[in-house]
Amino acid sequence: MRTVAELVQERWGDHRPGLWFEERSLTHHQVAAGAAARAALLGDLLPPGAEPHVGVLLDNTPEYPLWLSGAALAGAAVAGINPTRRGPELARDILHTECRVLVTERAHLPLLDGLELPGVRLLVTDTEEYEELLAPYADARPEPTKAAAPDSRLLLYFTSGSTGAPKAAICSQGRLAAAGRSLVDHFGVRADDVHYICMPMFHGNAVIADWAPALAAGAGVALRRRFSASGFLTDVRAYGATYFTYVGRAVQYILATPPRADDRDSPLRLGFGTEAGAVDAAAFEERFGVRLVEGYGSSEGGAAIQRTPGTPKGAIGRAAPGDDLAVVDPVSRAECPAAVFGADGRLLNGRDAIGELVNRGSNPFEGYWRNPAADAARRRDGWYWTGDLFYRDADGFLYFAGRTDDRLRVDSENLAAAVIENILARYADAAAVAVYAVPDPVAGDQVMATLALREGADFAPLGFAEFLLDQADLGTKMAPRFVRVVDRMPVTATNKIHRVGLRREGFRCADPVWWRPPGESGYRLLSGADVEGLEAEYRARGREELLAR
């Protein structure tokens, strides 16, 4: 089995342009040399006996792939630190992954103000001190250490779960190299291709589906510091990009830019990602002449779906070779019945057909860092439980339907309901709080909260909005889009919050619902006309059935 370290080493002596960022470019050889320098520096910085983990809190700058490559050579692991996290939650991510070195940049230093990070050495990349630290290693060669084995950890990337704090999934060098090679073969990636990385590299998507296949094929990489819909086509042309990945609503944001007569004039030939939706994928191809391939791969590597010729509109595909995928009722473990569609293609039996996707066969899931309880939950009863909702047609094609109860995916960010609930519970007038997902009209989820107020309290929308702004650990994607206000929280027979009922009713309920329309910062009452407008938007995107799941 190949290692990422070997792939990095193979680029030594390759003087073709290999990495572009803004006005800068590096050859493949320079990238390999920079990786070797960082590997050597890391070896000297890590205390004896410490876990070989380096935290990376960066935008998509050249330092990100350089540290990924350097960690691979050193047999170390990169923990991708999410800059949308705040306060104690951000500190927890760094400390949980036992990072003794944290690489960041001046723009992110305010996020670290006031955080207690004992034993963590801070490297700030855009400083003279950093350049001075690297200078002694300028002549280092990319020679993998003995620790750089196929089964050595290379990535610790955070995913969210129902137990609250995000979990750090493990990805080894061998698995990442194999994933890159698989995509090279599947999409015919060539050495003269350029992969445009505009999704954040602290997510598995950008590293596994974009950077890894470029490295495996010897292709170039062009970086965008942060995703920009308006800058997308300009970048593609400037860098000669031929391939990109996307998640969440990125495709919709690009489509929302003003059309131009030369939209189809670019070298781009393929986009690969998740949650664009059939409507927007077709619109993207019509406008830009670029095919989007919707895929699915559990972040932890436990299940994969491949799109094959003949895949119906709206479907992701069938199980990848070697996977025994099934859609099951999470309580009874019985397989859900096949989906039934109306003449217009709408799902008619969503309540019965939608269940959790499981892999009953062998899978490459490598576990979570220091979280045996989460490992056991993911591998329940000998199956791998994805935590994602799907339905399956009579021919075995699988359709994505969202997340399970306590998980939310908001604009490509995985969130845990329990974390948001703990923050909202600080609201002085709240007697009880429940947070859950409602489907987004386009892709993924939106955050909805139900508040049971203390006796005699009234919901004050302005005060609630101000409360949210004051919460230092409320991430940028966590603020509820909808707030349902109830006199008493609905509970089950065992006195647990009736989350299934809340999620099923969503914002279409008898209780008052306050909402924050897109582009607005304040909350206002959701009116009947608002509900009709939202339903029309879901209907136009073919997602109305998901409102009643």
Secondary structure, DSSP 8 states (H G I E B T S, - for coil): ---HHHHHHTTTT--SEEEEETTEEEEHHHHHHHHHHHHHHHHHHS-TT---EEEEE--SSTHHHHHHHHHHHHT-EEEE--TT--HHHHHHHHHHTT-SEEEE-GGGHHHHTT---TT-EEEETTSHHHHHHHGGGTT------TT--TTSEEEEEEE--TTSS-EEEEEEHHHHHHHHHHHHHHHT--TT-EEEE-S-TTSHHHIIIIIHHHHHHT-EEEE-SS--TTTHHHHHHHHT--EEEE-TTHHHHHHTS---TTTT-SS--EEEES---HHHHHHHHHHH--EEEE-EE-TTSS-EEE--TT--TT--BEE-TT--EEEE-TTT--B-----B-TTS-BS-HHHH-EEEEE-S------BTT-HHHHHHHTGGGSEEEEEEEEE-TTS-EEEEEE-TTEEEETTEEEEHHHHHHHHTTSTTEEEEEEEEEE-SSSSEEEEEEEEE-TT----HHHHHHHHHT-TT--TTTS-SEEEEESS--B-TTS-B-HHHHHHHTT-SSS-EEE--TT-SS-EE--HHHHHHHHHHHHHTT-GGGGG-
